[in-house]
Amino acid sequence: MIFWVVFRSTSGAEAYAMVATVLQTAHKRGPDALGTLIQALGSTLDPNLLPQPP
């Protein structure tokens, strides 16, 4: 699946590329993609920004 995304800054494009790479690798290896992203970002990820169950 190909997505076309327009970025307003180089740093935004680089951040997207990093997250997309982690998620694609996690998907190929089979583990939970969100769990892998949380592990990759560690303490820099604010859990309050994640979707909460109803």
Rosetta silent file (secondary structure, phi, psi, omega in degrees, C-alpha in Angstrom):
SEQUENCE: MIFWVVFRSTSGAEAYAMVATVLQTAHKRGPDALGTLIQALGSTLDPNLLPQPP
SCORE:     score description
SCORE:     0.000 S_00000001
   1 L     0.000  132.081 -178.430    0.000    0.000    0.000 S_00000001
   2 L  -113.551  132.019  175.797    1.414    3.393   -0.977 S_00000001
   3 L  -116.090  137.642  174.512    0.512    6.637    0.771 S_00000001
   4 L  -101.806  120.443 -176.389    1.382   10.053   -0.571 S_00000001
   5 L  -126.057  138.457  177.403    2.153   12.449    2.251 S_00000001
   6 L  -108.960  129.657 -178.917    3.216   16.102    2.039 S_00000001
   7 L  -110.024  147.760  179.622    5.425   17.454    4.816 S_00000001
   8 L   -93.241  -11.309  179.601    5.898   21.054    5.839 S_00000001
   9 L  -147.246  157.820  176.901    9.348   20.510    7.293 S_00000001
  10 H   -65.866  -39.072 -178.877   12.349   18.262    6.904 S_00000001
  11 H   -65.613  -35.294  176.543   12.152   17.246   10.563 S_00000001
  12 H   -65.973  -40.538  177.871    8.527   16.164   10.115 S_00000001
  13 H   -65.743  -40.656  179.687    9.472   14.052    7.102 S_00000001
  14 H   -67.412  -39.876  178.558   12.374   12.468    9.004 S_00000001
  15 H   -64.748  -42.513  178.420   10.165   11.699   12.024 S_00000001
  16 H   -62.182  -43.481 -179.150    7.547   10.106    9.776 S_00000001
  17 H   -61.954  -40.476  179.596   10.198    8.015    8.019 S_00000001
  18 H   -64.654  -46.765 -179.367   11.547    6.738   11.350 S_00000001
  19 H   -66.180  -42.632  179.639    8.116    5.767   12.658 S_00000001
  20 H   -62.279  -39.633  179.011    7.091    4.203    9.334 S_00000001
  21 H   -64.107  -45.192  179.030   10.286    2.133    9.247 S_00000001
  22 H   -61.769  -45.187 -178.358    9.740    0.822   12.783 S_00000001
  23 H   -67.798  -38.789  178.336    6.111   -0.059   12.066 S_00000001
  24 H   -65.801  -41.440  178.320    6.894   -1.762    8.747 S_00000001
  25 H   -65.005  -42.629  178.793    9.637   -3.858   10.342 S_00000001
  26 H   -62.202  -40.201  179.688    7.345   -4.798   13.237 S_00000001
  27 H   -63.493  -41.013 -179.496    4.627   -5.801   10.802 S_00000001
  28 H   -68.485  -33.779 -177.569    7.036   -8.031    8.862 S_00000001
  29 H   -85.696  -16.452  173.901    8.337   -9.711   12.024 S_00000001
  30 L   101.469  -21.285 -179.269    4.869  -10.300   13.437 S_00000001
  31 L   -71.224  171.036  178.069    4.871   -8.645   16.873 S_00000001
  32 L   -60.184  121.343 -176.234    2.397   -6.012   17.926 S_00000001
  33 H   -63.713  -41.933  179.941    3.267   -2.858   15.967 S_00000001
  34 H   -65.655  -41.828  177.429    2.156   -0.456   18.710 S_00000001
  35 H   -60.895  -39.670  178.254    4.129   -2.376   21.332 S_00000001
  36 H   -66.188  -40.786  178.625    7.205   -2.243   19.111 S_00000001
  37 H   -64.019  -41.567  178.149    6.790    1.495   18.589 S_00000001
  38 H   -62.451  -42.412  177.791    6.491    2.036   22.341 S_00000001
  39 H   -63.534  -40.494 -177.675    9.677    0.009   22.883 S_00000001
  40 H   -67.528  -39.713 -177.504   11.508    1.951   20.168 S_00000001
  41 H   -85.854  -22.641  177.534   10.509    5.365   21.528 S_00000001
  42 H    57.468 -131.450 -174.412   10.834    4.387   25.178 S_00000001
  43 H   -74.928   -6.713 -179.920   10.299    7.232   27.607 S_00000001
  44 H   -79.368  -11.113 -179.275    9.882    9.815   24.824 S_00000001
  45 L   -92.625  122.358  178.472    6.358    8.543   24.107 S_00000001
  46 L   -82.818  112.505 -177.410    3.645   10.168   26.208 S_00000001
  47 H   -61.420  -19.796  178.762    1.114    7.411   27.028 S_00000001
  48 H   -69.988  -16.755 -179.642   -1.617   10.061   27.356 S_00000001
  49 H   -86.830  -12.003  179.968   -1.414   10.608   23.590 S_00000001
  50 L   -77.520  149.843  177.404   -2.302    6.988   22.812 S_00000001
  51 L   -61.127  138.537 -179.692   -5.905    6.055   22.066 S_00000001
  52 L  -105.525  141.700  176.919   -7.756    4.961   25.168 S_00000001
  53 L   -64.905  151.835 -177.957  -10.372    2.205   25.197 S_00000001
  54 L   -67.632    0.000    0.000  -13.956    3.390   25.706 S_00000001
